Amino acid sequence: MRHLPHQNEKALVIGSGIGGLSMAIILSKLGFGVTVVEKNRQPGGMLRSYVRQGIHCNVGLHYLGALDRGQVLRRLFDYLGITEKLPLKRMGVDGPVDRYYFTNAVAGPRQFDMPVGFDAYEAHLKEAFPQEQGAIDGFMALLRQSAGELDRLEFLFRNQPVANLIDQAEPLWEVLDRLGCSPGLKGVLSVPSVWIGVPPPLCPQFYHTITLASYLFSAWRLESHGAHLVKLLVEQLTHLGGRVLCGQAVHRINVRGGHATGVTLENGEQHDAPLVVGTVHPNVVVDLMGPNDVKPSYRRRITGLVNTDGMFAINAVVPAGAHKPLPYNVFSMKTDTDGTVHDVIYTQLRPSGRPESLLLTLITRGYDEIMGTMGEDAQRVSGRRLWGR
């Protein structure tokens, strides 16, 4: 949808997650008077943490990539004005960033360590799969190409040939099959796509490789918590003259003559602005507009989008005297005979902010049988002593 020129330089942003708050700061720095509208009582969306027994449990923020000086996420955080206030800890200094455990490894190792750095990652792959040097070379060429495009962000701004876009949208599974990867190698290579919630047979190769590349550039943990990051973003927005309205759901995006003119809240308040940005689910955005405000073909396209799987998470307090924190993440998973990864359980064991306790986080895909199998799987990942307490 087009919007009118900046008549009064006002902008409205629907949703206050990482996308909404980042967009609001960028618009503020460009001279707009920005209001963020958030239906929940607190801003942050999935970026927030929740508190139990004085311990912050992160929801959607567990580790970050490409945050070293000059790297792409660092450049964004620098522009947003929050980097220097973030307590960050580098991962992968004396060991892996991620450790993969395959409970029924197929034509591959039961354990694979993902390090920082493209050369180190390639070396680990070739050590684990010595008979597949050619396939690994082919994958690394694609990975390095995607890494360069991610770092330069050229794919956002330049007009690429259609052939390039089609090539990079090819599903990861087809790419790995074409390269001749064994089921074991396919299982190891495909873990990042599973982590972002898109199965390898469906995940576009480019999405997968830029995700993997971001953590190979550098990997970091936030030593505070998600609510702290939200606080910094809101403070920066406020400093720039913007504001966040919490507890206010949008009832309707107002449109006149094909142009956005503002929003009406559920309490009846109307806020006018020639620029309205929705940073919530696209289905929610189109539902906020009238039947004649969006082309029927576009509405059908958006409402036909298939959601990725939900996630199921458990956070638990662990005695610090009985266990050591893990400086890396653990992925425990099963693989089918063709290398398809499933039943992935992500684990973090890290300081909780209280000296006597560590925080254990377990995350897996949400499915109906989860309550019956979580206890057994969690013991396999983290050890019976931890769960026996």
Secondary structure, 3 states (H helix, E strand, C coil): CCCCCCCCCEEEEECCCHHHHHHHHHHHHCCCEEEEEECCCCCCHHHCEEEECCEEEECCCCCEECCCCCCHHHHHHHHHCCHHHCCEEECCCCCCCEEEEECCCCCCCCEEEECCCHHHHHHHHHHHCCCCHHHHHHHHHHHHHHHHHHHHCHHHHCCCCHHHHHHHCCEHHHHHHHHCCCHHHHHHHCHHHHHCCCCCCCCEHHHHHHHHHHHHHCEEEECCCHHHHHHHHHHHHHHCCCEEEECCCEEEEEEECCEEEEEEECCCCEEECCEEEECCCHHHHHHCCCCCCCCHHHHHHHHCCCCCCCEEEEEEEEECCCCCCCCCEEEEEEECCCCCEEEEEEEEEEECCCCCEEEEEEEEECCCCHHHHHHHHHHHHHCHHHHCC
